[in-house]
Amino acid sequence: MMNPASARARRAVRVRCSREPMAFPHIDEAFVGDEIGRRAFLQFALATICGEIAALEGAIASGEFPEVARQAHALKGGFAGLDATACTTAAQGLVIAAASADHGRVMSAWGALYRRYVCFRWMVNSCLAS
């Protein structure tokens, strides 16, 4: 069950994403000449990250800071593998905030990560649509 405060925060997110196309240099190198494989990988990666975001949101709602740290750390690795530096940095900030067990810091770091995730999702979907 989603925390009502978290649901309000998600609805209130207003994000301006860069209109620059997102580059995935490591993925592009791995799938040279295989656009179908590249697209399938990006779809899989996005679906996986969406699931991890949902699990992280559940951990935040339940106030389980060790689980928040674990989920944020997993996301950090996923974003790093996709060269999503802003998301990686925000996930690391959430790991640190969760270690402090300070609800205010966790919510602030979660907001920062969620804003970057929204941009990341938009950019990946834009790549997939083109």
Stockholm file with secondary structure:
# STOCKHOLM 1.0

chainA/1-130         MMNPASARARRAVRVRCSREPMAFPHIDEAFVGDEIGRRAFLQFALATICGEIAALEGAIASGEFPEVARQAHALKGGFAGLDATACTTAAQGLVIAAASADHGRVMSAWGALYRRYVCFRWMVNSCLAS
#=GR chainA/1-130 SS CCCHHHHHHHHHCCCCCCCSCCCCHHHHHHTTTCHHHHHHHHHHHHHHHHHHHHHHHHHHHHTCHHHHHHHHHHHHHHHHHTTCHHHHHHHHHHHHHHHHTCHHHHHHHHHHHHHHHHHHHHHHHHHHHC
#=GC SS_cons         CCCHHHHHHHHHCCCCCCCSCCCCHHHHHHTTTCHHHHHHHHHHHHHHHHHHHHHHHHHHHHTCHHHHHHHHHHHHHHHHHTTCHHHHHHHHHHHHHHHHTCHHHHHHHHHHHHHHHHHHHHHHHHHHHC
//
